[in-house]
């Protein structure tokens, strides 16, 4: 009876994909599998580990930010350059305004050329053919510009420059000053006196009359 039992099929071809197949059907899947493995390996080598399905990283903003022909409420960067634009509040190491406007600037250096500046707290401020309302800085330089009030250590007024109230240790240059720190103190005292005596002034006049 054992001689009549059919022999079990051999799994040699399945275990060894490179073994010859009499029908030729096993060679084509083996070649396709090697080609597929090779393409996947090459793609993985080009993309690097962990690249499949990874979200591209967002690059941080550069140290220099330019605001051109647009209005920004708040801007912070290493350097800010404003050209034909406006910034409400600027916080940077250096702020440059060229034919633009900045409401409030906090920086080490602020330069304005043919623009306007609402307020500045900086170490060095330079205004060329522009206007600034209030400047508090260590050094202020005006060239054909104007500032309403300045509080600084040193102020340099170039030709055709005008400053309203200046409180500074030293003031140089041919520019004009409407009120220095002495005149500002006198004006401040007069304003305080008027405010204190304002409500009582009609009573004084009635008593004197």
Secondary structure, 3 states (H helix, E strand, C coil): CHHHCCCCCCCHHHHCCCCCCCCCHHHHHHHHHHHHHHHHHHHHHHHCCCCCCCCCCCCCCCCEEEEECCEEEEEEEEEEEEECCEEEEEEEEEEEEECCEEEEEECCEEEEECCEEEEEEEEEEEEECCEEEEEEEEEEEEECCEEEEEEEEEEEECCCCEEEEEEEEEEECCCEEEECHHHHHHHHHHHHHHHHHHHHHHHHHHHHC
